[in-house]
Amino acid sequence: MSEQQKQTVEGSTKTTKNTNNSRYMHSIFQECDQLKKEYDNCFNAFFQKFISPEYRHSSGLNNPCEQVHSVYRECVEKNLKLHKPFDIDIDEVRKQVLTDLQNEKVRNGN
């Protein structure tokens, strides 16, 4: 394992306290950490509204954090390909997942 990979793995387990006294887990990649904070803040704000009795649940899926999550996910995926901290080939994982889904559909007759 390279020094970069060791630092990444070690950094992925750090947690800190936010100003609102909640625990925060850093992103696996330092360069994605700010994006993760933005996504976590968005999700936490949405979730608090979502679980409120006053929240009006609609039949359509409305994810107010979709855009910031997408940007964060792209950052993580880019860095997984670049640094391979866990010796994972993200493209190979995707192929395997798609194959598994197709096999499951065949087994279920879909």
DSSP file (Angstrom, degrees, kcal/mol; ACC not computed):
  #  RESIDUE AA STRUCTURE BP1 BP2  ACC     N-H-->O    O-->H-N    N-H-->O    O-->H-N    TCO  KAPPA ALPHA  PHI   PSI    X-CA   Y-CA   Z-CA
    1    1 A M              0   0    0      0, 0.0    85,-0.0     0, 0.0     5,-0.0   0.000 360.0 360.0 360.0 130.9    0.0    0.0    0.0
    2    2 A S     >  -     0   0    0      1,-0.1     4,-2.5     4,-0.0     5,-0.2  -0.225 360.0-109.4 -71.6 165.0    1.4    3.4   -1.0
    3    3 A E  H  > S+     0   0    0      1,-0.2     4,-2.6     2,-0.2     5,-0.2   0.897 121.4  53.5 -61.4 -40.1    1.9    6.2    1.5
    4    4 A Q  H  > S+     0   0    0      1,-0.2     4,-2.3     2,-0.2    -1,-0.2   0.913 109.6  48.1 -59.6 -43.3   -1.0    8.1   -0.2
    5    5 A Q  H  > S+     0   0    0      2,-0.2     4,-2.7     1,-0.2    -2,-0.2   0.907 110.8  50.5 -65.6 -41.6   -3.2    5.1    0.2
    6    6 A K  H  X S+     0   0    0     -4,-2.5     4,-2.8     1,-0.2     5,-0.2   0.920 111.5  48.2 -61.6 -43.6   -2.3    4.7    3.9
    7    7 A Q  H  X S+     0   0    0     -4,-2.6     4,-2.6     2,-0.2    -1,-0.2   0.901 112.4  49.4 -63.6 -40.2   -3.0    8.4    4.5
    8    8 A T  H  X S+     0   0    0     -4,-2.3     4,-1.4     2,-0.2    -2,-0.2   0.936 113.0  45.6 -65.0 -46.4   -6.3    8.1    2.7
    9    9 A V  H  < S+     0   0    0     -4,-2.7     4,-0.4     1,-0.2     3,-0.3   0.927 115.6  46.7 -63.4 -45.2   -7.4    5.0    4.7
   10   10 A E  H >< S+     0   0    0     -4,-2.8     3,-1.1     1,-0.2    -1,-0.2   0.903 112.3  51.0 -63.1 -40.5   -6.3    6.5    8.0
   11   11 A G  H >< S+     0   0    0     -4,-2.6     3,-1.1     1,-0.2    -1,-0.2   0.742  97.5  68.7 -68.7 -23.4   -8.0    9.8    7.2
   12   12 A S  T 3< S+     0   0    0     -4,-1.4    -1,-0.2    -3,-0.3    -2,-0.2   0.666  96.6  53.1 -73.0 -14.2  -11.3    8.0    6.3
   13   13 A T  T <  S+     0   0    0     -3,-1.1    -1,-0.2    -4,-0.4     2,-0.2   0.458  81.8 113.7 -99.9  -0.3  -11.8    7.0    9.9
   14   14 A K    <   -     0   0    0     -3,-1.1    12,-1.7    -4,-0.2     2,-0.4  -0.464  41.8-175.9 -73.0 139.9  -11.5   10.5   11.5
   15   15 A T  E     -A   25   0A   0     10,-0.2     2,-0.3    -2,-0.2    10,-0.2  -0.973   1.9-178.3-130.4 151.3  -14.6   12.0   13.1
   16   16 A T  E     -A   24   0A   0      8,-2.4     8,-2.8    -2,-0.4     2,-0.5  -0.862  31.8-100.0-136.7 172.0  -15.0   15.5   14.5
   17   17 A K  E     -A   23   0A   0     -2,-0.3     6,-0.2     6,-0.2     2,-0.1  -0.839  32.9-140.2 -95.5 132.5  -17.7   17.4   16.3
   18   18 A N    >   -     0   0    0      4,-3.1     3,-1.8    -2,-0.5     6,-0.0  -0.340  32.6-100.3 -77.4 169.8  -19.6   20.0   14.2
   19   19 A T  T 3  S+     0   0    0      1,-0.3    -1,-0.1     2,-0.1    -2,-0.0   0.786 125.1  59.6 -64.2 -25.9  -20.5   23.3   15.6
   20   20 A N  T 3  S-     0   0    0      2,-0.1    -1,-0.3     1,-0.0     3,-0.1   0.237 120.6-110.6 -87.2  15.7  -24.0   22.0   16.3
   21   21 A N  S <  S+     0   0    0     -3,-1.8     2,-0.3     1,-0.2    -2,-0.1   0.616  76.9 129.4  69.5  16.0  -22.5   19.3   18.5
   22   22 A S        -     0   0    0      1,-0.1    -4,-3.1     0, 0.0    -1,-0.2  -0.691  64.6-103.5 -96.2 156.5  -23.2   16.4   16.1
   23   23 A R  E     -A   17   0A   0     -2,-0.3     2,-0.4    -6,-0.2    -6,-0.2  -0.516  34.2-161.2 -78.6 146.3  -20.6   13.9   15.0
   24   24 A Y  E     -A   16   0A   0     -8,-2.8    -8,-2.4    -2,-0.2     2,-0.6  -0.995   7.8-152.7-131.7 129.3  -19.1   14.3   11.5
   25   25 A M  E     -A   15   0A   0     -2,-0.4   -10,-0.2   -10,-0.2     3,-0.1  -0.894  24.2-127.6-101.4 125.7  -17.2   11.7    9.5
   26   26 A H        -     0   0    0    -12,-1.7     4,-0.1    -2,-0.6     7,-0.0  -0.223  30.6 -94.7 -66.2 158.2  -14.8   13.1    7.0
   27   27 A S        -     0   0    0      2,-0.2   -13,-0.1     1,-0.1     6,-0.1  -0.333  32.0-114.7 -66.3 155.8  -14.8   12.1    3.4
   28   28 A I  S    S+     0   0    0      1,-0.1     2,-0.5     4,-0.1   -16,-0.2   0.791 107.9  50.1 -63.3 -26.9  -12.5    9.3    2.4
   29   29 A F  S >  S-     0   0    0      1,-0.1     3,-1.9   -18,-0.1     4,-0.4  -0.964  77.7-144.8-117.6 126.7  -10.7   11.8    0.3
   30   30 A Q  G >  S+     0   0    0     -2,-0.5     3,-1.4     1,-0.3     4,-0.4   0.855 100.2  59.6 -56.8 -37.7   -9.6   15.1    1.7
   31   31 A E  G 3  S+     0   0    0      1,-0.3    -1,-0.3     2,-0.1     4,-0.2   0.646 108.0  46.4 -69.3 -12.6  -10.3   17.0   -1.6
   32   32 A C  G <> S+     0   0    0     -3,-1.9     4,-2.2     1,-0.1    -1,-0.3   0.404  84.8  97.4-102.6  -0.5  -13.9   15.8   -1.4
   33   33 A D  H <> S+     0   0    0     -3,-1.4     4,-2.4    -4,-0.4     5,-0.2   0.885  81.0  49.7 -62.1 -42.9  -14.4   16.8    2.3
   34   34 A Q  H  > S+     0   0    0     -4,-0.4     4,-2.2     1,-0.2    -1,-0.2   0.898 111.2  50.6 -64.0 -39.0  -16.1   20.2    1.7
   35   35 A L  H  > S+     0   0    0      2,-0.2     4,-2.5     1,-0.2    -1,-0.2   0.892 109.6  51.0 -64.2 -39.2  -18.5   18.6   -0.8
   36   36 A K  H  X S+     0   0    0     -4,-2.2     4,-3.2     2,-0.2     5,-0.2   0.910 108.6  51.5 -64.3 -41.7  -19.4   15.9    1.8
   37   37 A K  H  X S+     0   0    0     -4,-2.4     4,-2.7     2,-0.2    -2,-0.2   0.922 110.4  48.9 -60.1 -43.9  -20.0   18.6    4.4
   38   38 A E  H  X S+     0   0    0     -4,-2.2     4,-2.3     2,-0.2    -2,-0.2   0.922 114.0  45.7 -62.5 -44.2  -22.3   20.4    2.0
   39   39 A Y  H  X S+     0   0    0     -4,-2.5     4,-3.2     2,-0.2     5,-0.2   0.942 112.8  49.8 -64.5 -46.7  -24.2   17.2    1.2
   40   40 A D  H  X S+     0   0    0     -4,-3.2     4,-2.9     1,-0.2     5,-0.2   0.911 111.8  48.7 -58.7 -43.3  -24.4   16.2    4.9
   41   41 A N  H  X S+     0   0    0     -4,-2.7     4,-2.2    -5,-0.2    -1,-0.2   0.923 113.6  46.8 -62.8 -43.9  -25.8   19.6    5.8
   42   42 A C  H  X S+     0   0    0     -4,-2.3     4,-2.6    -5,-0.2    -2,-0.2   0.947 115.2  45.7 -62.1 -49.1  -28.3   19.5    3.0
   43   43 A F  H  X S+     0   0    0     -4,-3.2     4,-3.4     1,-0.2     5,-0.2   0.925 112.3  50.3 -62.6 -45.3  -29.4   15.9    3.9
   44   44 A N  H  X S+     0   0    0     -4,-2.9     4,-2.0    -5,-0.2    -1,-0.2   0.900 112.1  47.6 -62.0 -40.6  -29.7   16.6    7.6
   45   45 A A  H  X S+     0   0    0     -4,-2.2     4,-1.5    -5,-0.2    -1,-0.2   0.930 115.6  45.3 -64.8 -44.8  -31.8   19.7    7.0
   46   46 A F  H  X S+     0   0    0     -4,-2.6     4,-3.0     1,-0.2    -2,-0.2   0.927 111.2  52.7 -63.0 -45.3  -34.1   17.8    4.6
   47   47 A F  H  X S+     0   0    0     -4,-3.4     4,-2.3     1,-0.2    -1,-0.2   0.880 104.9  54.8 -62.4 -38.6  -34.3   14.8    6.9
   48   48 A Q  H  < S+     0   0    0     -4,-2.0     4,-0.4    -5,-0.2    -1,-0.2   0.899 113.4  42.5 -61.2 -39.6  -35.4   16.9    9.8
   49   49 A K  H >< S+     0   0    0     -4,-1.5     3,-1.0     1,-0.2     6,-0.3   0.908 111.3  56.8 -69.1 -41.7  -38.2   18.3    7.7
   50   50 A F  H 3< S+     0   0    0     -4,-3.0    -2,-0.2     1,-0.3    -1,-0.2   0.865 108.7  44.5 -60.1 -40.2  -39.0   14.9    6.3
   51   51 A I  T 3< S+     0   0    0     -4,-2.3    -1,-0.3    -5,-0.2    -2,-0.2   0.518  89.9 109.4 -85.5  -3.9  -39.6   13.3    9.7
   52   52 A S  S X  S-     0   0    0     -3,-1.0     3,-1.5    -4,-0.4    -3,-0.0  -0.480  75.0-130.3 -70.9 140.8  -41.7   16.2   10.9
   53   53 A P  T 3  S+     0   0    0      0, 0.0    -1,-0.1     0, 0.0    -4,-0.0   0.770 107.9  58.3 -61.6 -24.2  -45.4   15.5   11.3
   54   54 A E  T 3  S+     0   0    0      2,-0.1     2,-0.1    -5,-0.1    -4,-0.1   0.613  79.1 113.7 -81.4 -11.6  -46.1   18.7    9.3
   55   55 A Y    <   -     0   0    0     -3,-1.5     2,-0.9    -6,-0.3    -5,-0.0  -0.401  64.0-138.5 -67.1 132.0  -44.2   17.5    6.3
   56   56 A R        -     0   0    0     -2,-0.1     2,-0.4     0, 0.0    -1,-0.1  -0.813  15.5-150.1 -93.8 106.3  -46.4   16.9    3.2
   57   57 A H        -     0   0    0     -2,-0.9     2,-0.3    -7,-0.0    -7,-0.0  -0.621  13.0-157.4 -77.9 128.8  -45.2   13.7    1.6
   58   58 A S        -     0   0    0     -2,-0.4     4,-0.1     2,-0.3    -1,-0.0  -0.683  25.0-122.6-104.1 161.4  -45.8   13.8   -2.2
   59   59 A S  S    S+     0   0    0     -2,-0.3     2,-0.3     2,-0.1    -1,-0.1   0.793  93.7  77.4 -72.9 -27.1  -46.1   10.8   -4.5
   60   60 A G  S    S-     0   0    0      1,-0.1     2,-0.6     2,-0.0    -2,-0.3  -0.600  91.6-113.5 -82.9 144.1  -43.2   12.1   -6.6
   61   61 A L        -     0   0    0     -2,-0.3     2,-0.5     2,-0.0    -2,-0.1  -0.664  35.1-176.8 -78.8 121.5  -39.7   11.7   -5.4
   62   62 A N        -     0   0    0     -2,-0.6    -4,-0.1    -4,-0.1     3,-0.1  -0.938   5.2-178.8-123.0 107.8  -38.2   15.1   -4.6
   63   63 A N    >   -     0   0    0     -2,-0.5     3,-1.5     1,-0.1     4,-0.3  -0.867   7.5-174.5-109.1  99.7  -34.6   15.0   -3.6
   64   64 A P  T 3  S+     0   0    0      0, 0.0     4,-0.2     0, 0.0     3,-0.2   0.644  85.9  51.6 -68.8 -12.0  -33.4   18.6   -2.8
   65   65 A C  T 3> S+     0   0    0      1,-0.1     4,-2.5     2,-0.1     5,-0.2   0.312  76.4 105.5-104.8   7.3  -29.9   17.3   -2.2
   66   66 A E  H <> S+     0   0    0     -3,-1.5     4,-2.3     1,-0.2    -1,-0.1   0.892  79.6  47.9 -58.0 -44.8  -29.6   15.4   -5.5
   67   67 A Q  H  > S+     0   0    0     -4,-0.3     4,-2.0     2,-0.2    -1,-0.2   0.939 114.4  44.1 -65.0 -48.0  -27.3   17.9   -7.2
   68   68 A V  H  > S+     0   0    0     -4,-0.2     4,-2.1     1,-0.2    -1,-0.2   0.856 113.9  52.0 -68.2 -33.1  -24.8   18.3   -4.3
   69   69 A H  H  X S+     0   0    0     -4,-2.5     4,-3.1     2,-0.2    -1,-0.2   0.909 107.7  52.3 -65.5 -41.4  -24.8   14.5   -3.8
   70   70 A S  H  X S+     0   0    0     -4,-2.3     4,-2.3    -5,-0.2    -2,-0.2   0.910 110.2  47.4 -60.9 -43.7  -24.0   14.0   -7.5
   71   71 A V  H  X S+     0   0    0     -4,-2.0     4,-1.9     2,-0.2    -1,-0.2   0.915 114.1  47.5 -65.1 -43.2  -21.0   16.4   -7.3
   72   72 A Y  H  X S+     0   0    0     -4,-2.1     4,-2.3     2,-0.2    -2,-0.2   0.934 111.6  50.3 -63.1 -46.3  -19.7   14.7   -4.2
   73   73 A R  H  X S+     0   0    0     -4,-3.1     4,-3.0     1,-0.2     5,-0.2   0.901 108.8  52.2 -59.4 -42.4  -20.2   11.2   -5.6
   74   74 A E  H  X S+     0   0    0     -4,-2.3     4,-2.5     1,-0.2    -1,-0.2   0.894 108.6  51.4 -61.1 -40.0  -18.3   12.3   -8.8
   75   75 A C  H  X S+     0   0    0     -4,-1.9     4,-2.0     2,-0.2    -2,-0.2   0.932 112.8  44.8 -61.7 -46.6  -15.4   13.6   -6.6
   76   76 A V  H  X S+     0   0    0     -4,-2.3     4,-2.4     2,-0.2    -2,-0.2   0.931 114.0  48.8 -64.9 -45.9  -15.2   10.3   -4.7
   77   77 A E  H  X S+     0   0    0     -4,-3.0     4,-2.1     1,-0.2    -2,-0.2   0.904 110.1  51.9 -62.8 -41.1  -15.4    8.2   -7.9
   78   78 A K  H  X S+     0   0    0     -4,-2.5     4,-2.0    -5,-0.2    -1,-0.2   0.924 113.1  44.9 -59.5 -44.4  -12.7   10.2   -9.6
   79   79 A N  H  X>S+     0   0    0     -4,-2.0     4,-3.0     2,-0.2     5,-0.6   0.806 107.6  57.5 -73.7 -29.3  -10.4    9.8   -6.6
   80   80 A L  H  X5S+     0   0    0     -4,-2.4     4,-1.5     2,-0.2    -1,-0.2   0.917 111.3  43.7 -62.9 -41.9  -11.2    6.0   -6.3
   81   81 A K  H  <5S+     0   0    0     -4,-2.1    -2,-0.2    -5,-0.2    -1,-0.2   0.893 119.2  43.7 -67.9 -39.3  -10.0    5.6   -9.9
   82   82 A L  H  <5S+     0   0    0     -4,-2.0    -2,-0.2    -5,-0.2    -3,-0.2   0.928 129.5  20.3 -73.6 -47.3   -7.0    7.8   -9.4
   83   83 A H  H  <5S-     0   0    0     -4,-3.0    -3,-0.2    -5,-0.1    -2,-0.2   0.708  76.8-156.7-100.7 -23.5   -5.7    6.6   -6.0
   84   84 A K    ><< +     0   0    0     -4,-1.5     3,-1.5    -5,-0.6    -4,-0.1   0.920  17.6 179.1  42.9  60.0   -7.3    3.1   -5.7
   85   85 A P  T 3  S+     0   0    0      0, 0.0    -1,-0.1     0, 0.0   -76,-0.1   0.761  79.6  31.7 -65.3 -24.7   -7.0    3.2   -1.9
   86   86 A F  T 3  S-     0   0    0      2,-0.1     3,-0.1    -6,-0.1    -2,-0.1   0.120 115.2-107.2-117.6  19.4   -8.6   -0.2   -1.4
   87   87 A D  S <  S+     0   0    0     -3,-1.5     2,-0.5     1,-0.2    -3,-0.1   0.899  71.2 150.9  54.1  43.6   -7.3   -1.7   -4.6
   88   88 A I        -     0   0    0     -8,-0.2     2,-0.9     4,-0.0    -1,-0.2  -0.902  43.4-149.2-108.8 131.7  -10.8   -1.5   -6.0
   89   89 A D     >  -     0   0    0     -2,-0.5     4,-2.1     1,-0.2     3,-0.4  -0.874   9.8-162.4 -98.1 104.5  -11.6   -1.0   -9.7
   90   90 A I  H  > S+     0   0    0     -2,-0.9     4,-2.3     1,-0.3    -1,-0.2   0.834  88.7  53.8 -59.9 -35.0  -14.8    0.9   -9.6
   91   91 A D  H  > S+     0   0    0      2,-0.2     4,-2.3     1,-0.2    -1,-0.3   0.894 108.4  49.6 -66.8 -38.5  -15.6    0.0  -13.2
   92   92 A E  H  > S+     0   0    0     -3,-0.4     4,-2.3     2,-0.2    -2,-0.2   0.888 109.6  51.7 -66.1 -38.9  -15.2   -3.7  -12.4
   93   93 A V  H  X S+     0   0    0     -4,-2.1     4,-2.5     2,-0.2    -2,-0.2   0.924 109.4  50.3 -62.3 -44.5  -17.5   -3.3   -9.4
   94   94 A R  H  X S+     0   0    0     -4,-2.3     4,-2.7     1,-0.2     5,-0.2   0.925 109.9  50.1 -59.9 -45.0  -20.1   -1.6  -11.7
   95   95 A K  H  X S+     0   0    0     -4,-2.3     4,-2.5     1,-0.2    -1,-0.2   0.919 111.5  48.6 -59.8 -43.5  -19.9   -4.4  -14.2
   96   96 A Q  H  X S+     0   0    0     -4,-2.3     4,-2.7     2,-0.2    -1,-0.2   0.904 111.2  49.6 -64.7 -41.6  -20.3   -7.0  -11.5
   97   97 A V  H  X S+     0   0    0     -4,-2.5     4,-2.6     2,-0.2    -2,-0.2   0.930 112.2  47.8 -63.1 -45.3  -23.4   -5.2  -10.0
   98   98 A L  H  X S+     0   0    0     -4,-2.7     4,-2.4     2,-0.2    -2,-0.2   0.907 112.3  49.4 -62.8 -41.2  -25.0   -5.0  -13.4
   99   99 A T  H  X S+     0   0    0     -4,-2.5     4,-2.6    -5,-0.2    -2,-0.2   0.926 111.2  49.5 -62.2 -44.9  -24.3   -8.6  -14.1
  100  100 A D  H  X S+     0   0    0     -4,-2.7     4,-2.2     1,-0.2    -2,-0.2   0.904 111.2  49.5 -61.1 -42.1  -25.8   -9.6  -10.8
  101  101 A L  H  X S+     0   0    0     -4,-2.6     4,-2.1     2,-0.2    -1,-0.2   0.910 111.7  48.4 -64.0 -41.9  -28.9   -7.5  -11.4
  102  102 A Q  H  X S+     0   0    0     -4,-2.4     4,-2.1     2,-0.2    -2,-0.2   0.913 111.5  49.8 -64.5 -42.3  -29.4   -9.0  -14.9
  103  103 A N  H  X S+     0   0    0     -4,-2.6     4,-2.4     1,-0.2    -1,-0.2   0.887 109.8  51.6 -63.1 -38.8  -29.0  -12.6  -13.4
  104  104 A E  H  X S+     0   0    0     -4,-2.2     4,-2.1     2,-0.2    -1,-0.2   0.896 108.4  51.2 -65.3 -40.3  -31.5  -11.8  -10.7
  105  105 A K  H  X>S+     0   0    0     -4,-2.1     5,-2.7     2,-0.2     4,-0.6   0.909 110.3  49.6 -62.6 -41.5  -34.0  -10.6  -13.3
  106  106 A V  H ><5S+     0   0    0     -4,-2.1     3,-0.9     1,-0.2    -2,-0.2   0.924 110.9  49.3 -63.6 -44.2  -33.5  -13.8  -15.3
  107  107 A R  H 3<5S+     0   0    0     -4,-2.4    -1,-0.2     1,-0.2    -2,-0.2   0.862 113.5  47.0 -62.4 -35.5  -34.1  -15.9  -12.2
  108  108 A N  H 3<5S-     0   0    0     -4,-2.1    -1,-0.2    -5,-0.2    -2,-0.2   0.484 114.7-116.7 -86.6  -2.8  -37.2  -13.9  -11.3
  109  109 A G  T <<5       0   0    0     -3,-0.9    -3,-0.2    -4,-0.6    -4,-0.1   0.734 360.0 360.0  76.8  22.6  -38.5  -14.2  -14.9
  110  110 A N      <       0   0    0     -5,-2.7    -4,-0.2    -6,-0.2    -5,-0.1   0.425 360.0 360.0 -93.9 360.0  -38.5  -10.4  -15.6
